Amino acid sequence: MENTNNIIIKKYKKHKGHAHHGGGWKVAYADFVTAMMVLFLLLWIINSIEPVKLAQMGNYFSPTVFKEVSGIAEESEKSKKDVDKEEEEERQSLQVKIIKKLGRAIKGDANKNIDITNDENGVTVIIKSTENLPLFTSRSSVINKDTKDIIYNIAKTIKDLPYYLSVTGHTSGKELGRVDRNNDDWSLAGRRATVIMRELVKDGIDEDRFASIVSKGDFHPHNIHFPSSITNRRVEITILTSSNSVSKHKKNYIGLN
């Protein structure tokens, strides 16, 4: 009997399912979730910011584009213009009232010593020397009797106004000359401003209303064509109607005796 060996060959077919991908999908999913959280937080922060501040931020990074998109920046600018216009009208109205009151109170040649102007800081009463009525004794801060009468009427006019005040002293060109640190145009103008302030206090104005006492020496002449003109020897009392001007001047004393 003949023996035969049967060789059996087994073939296995590979499974055609999806290949194993490992943990890469978990990393991608975590990145996606993180991005969504960041987006949510960003939207929440933007929504919680006040519109005006948001407009300012946007205008900082892209002024032109942001104005076109939001319109808020234009509204803020328009609002500022409205405020400026209101303050200007307030100054003009106050200027007219002071002119009328002082015109009735101050008689004769003394009216020629007074000018009343206004600018962005407020309304300024300018008291200047004239040939007929010098405010101070020559080369000193001693005020004359007529000057005291003028100051009294100014104090009576502005005493009840709800504003801070600033007093600025000026001299004419080289009135004293620069002899030494304690006796020159700067110190003379400062002493004159201080004397006028104290006279106003004596006439009833609360000392706490004075935001600043300033010396400008002979550097800002009233008559720019004639620096030595007597009209350049003057003191200016500014009624600070603007809140910005108050913060700029507040408690800026020169400290002269």
Secondary structure as GFF3:
##gff-version 3
##sequence-region A 1 257
A	DSSP	alpha_helix	24	48	.	.	.	ID=ss1
A	DSSP	alpha_helix	51	61	.	.	.	ID=ss2
A	DSSP	alpha_helix	63	70	.	.	.	ID=ss3
A	DSSP	alpha_helix	72	105	.	.	.	ID=ss4
A	DSSP	three_ten_helix	108	113	.	.	.	ID=ss5
A	DSSP	beta_strand	114	119	.	.	.	ID=ss6
A	DSSP	beta_strand	122	128	.	.	.	ID=ss7
A	DSSP	alpha_helix	145	158	.	.	.	ID=ss8
A	DSSP	beta_strand	164	170	.	.	.	ID=ss9
A	DSSP	alpha_helix	185	202	.	.	.	ID=ss10
A	DSSP	three_ten_helix	207	209	.	.	.	ID=ss11
A	DSSP	beta_strand	210	215	.	.	.	ID=ss12
A	DSSP	three_ten_helix	230	232	.	.	.	ID=ss13
A	DSSP	beta_strand	234	240	.	.	.	ID=ss14
A	DSSP	alpha_helix	243	249	.	.	.	ID=ss15
###
